[in-house]
Amino acid sequence: MVRLNKKITLACAICSSRNYSTTKNVSTQAVRLEVQKYCKTCGKHTLHRETK
């Protein structure tokens, strides 16, 4: 059985705090995920990117 979903962590692009975790289907999404999310450290909505 092949596992297609991979657990990823999202980090804030400004302060680099790792706030969110989610899953992603690696067979259909080859590029890194970038989402606007609320960062409690910065206190505003910022860009969060997938980390390694």
C-alpha positions in Angstrom: 0.0 0.0 0.0 1.4 3.4 -1.1 0.8 6.4 1.2 0.0 9.4 -1.0 -0.8 11.9 1.8 2.2 13.5 3.6 2.1 15.5 6.8 3.6 18.9 6.3 4.3 21.9 8.6 3.5 25.5 7.7 5.9 28.3 8.9 5.3 32.0 8.9 7.4 33.8 6.2 8.1 36.8 8.5 8.9 35.3 11.9 9.5 31.7 10.9 7.4 30.3 13.7 5.8 26.9 12.8 2.2 27.4 13.6 0.2 25.0 11.5 0.3 21.4 10.3 -1.7 19.8 7.5 -1.6 17.0 5.0 -0.9 17.2 1.3 -1.2 14.7 -1.6 2.3 14.6 -3.0 1.3 12.8 -6.2 -0.9 15.7 -7.4 0.9 18.7 -5.8 4.5 18.9 -6.7 5.1 22.6 -5.7 5.4 23.8 -2.1 2.2 25.0 -0.4 1.8 28.7 0.3 -1.3 30.0 2.2 -2.4 33.2 3.9 -2.9 32.2 7.6 -3.1 34.1 10.9 0.2 34.1 12.8 -0.4 34.6 16.6 3.3 35.7 17.0 3.0 38.5 14.4 -0.6 39.2 15.3 -1.8 39.5 11.7 -2.4 37.4 8.6 0.8 36.5 6.8 2.1 34.1 4.2 2.8 30.7 5.5 5.0 28.3 3.5 5.5 24.6 3.6 8.7 23.6 5.5 10.9 20.6 5.0 
